[in-house]
Amino acid sequence: MADAAFRLRVTYGKTGRLRFLSHLEVAHACERAVRRTGLGYAVTQGFNPRMRIAFGPALPVGSAGVAEAYDLWLSRLVPAAEALEMVLVATPAGLAPVDARYVSDKEPSLTAALTLGEYEVVVEDPGMGPGRLAEALADVVGSGSLTIEHKGAMKAYDLAVCLPEGAQVGEEPGRATARMVVHMGPWGSLRPEALVREALGRMDARSASMTVTRVALRPMEG
């Protein structure tokens, strides 16, 4: 890597129609925005120099996020507030940055440090009664594992590992909000909608609509 002393951590959202972008498409969109700003960004060395930028854990297609992050290395120091404004102007609204600050280059990468994702899954179904989703989710989590099909392969998740804090549900007539913390690791990342979909299947409420938002990324404590 080329020498670069200024590591700017940008926090941004992935909302609206842009929640359907893939992780790679999000990365390309953010890189294009940075180029439009005119900020002096650092580049990698070698035969194919690239912008020195690193993204946090991937967010599944269709899921929104309000606290996603990427690290951008700058070749010159620009006040964080000024850099944030420049990136904001150049970025599509659905990927708008909300914060920027400098961090030490000694800190671990975002993907290594941020291994817990906090999610909210909102489920809407006119026939949903009080306590039904909470009971069904508790039944799924209590089973200890969940096997899902992904890209033609079956994968089993240990729910005690993937959901270190279990799942909590708040309900009102026709609407429920499930909140859970997903532990991401070598085994991958359990998609919250898969867990909720399994619970809805046990309720015979497969037609319910669902929206998923990652509300925070944080490190594992201890």
Secondary structure, DSSP 4 states (H G I P E B T S, - for coil): -----EEEEEEEEE-GGGGGS-HHHHHHHHHHHHHHHT--B-B--SSS--B-EEE-S---TT-EEEEEEEEEEESS---HHHHHHHHHHHS-GGG-EEEEEEE-TTSPPHHHH--EEEEEEEEE-TTPPTTHHHHHHHHHHHTSEEEEEETTEEEEEEHHHH-TT-EEEEEETTEEEEEEEEEPBTTB---HHHHHHHHHHHHT-TT-EEEEEEEEEEPPP-
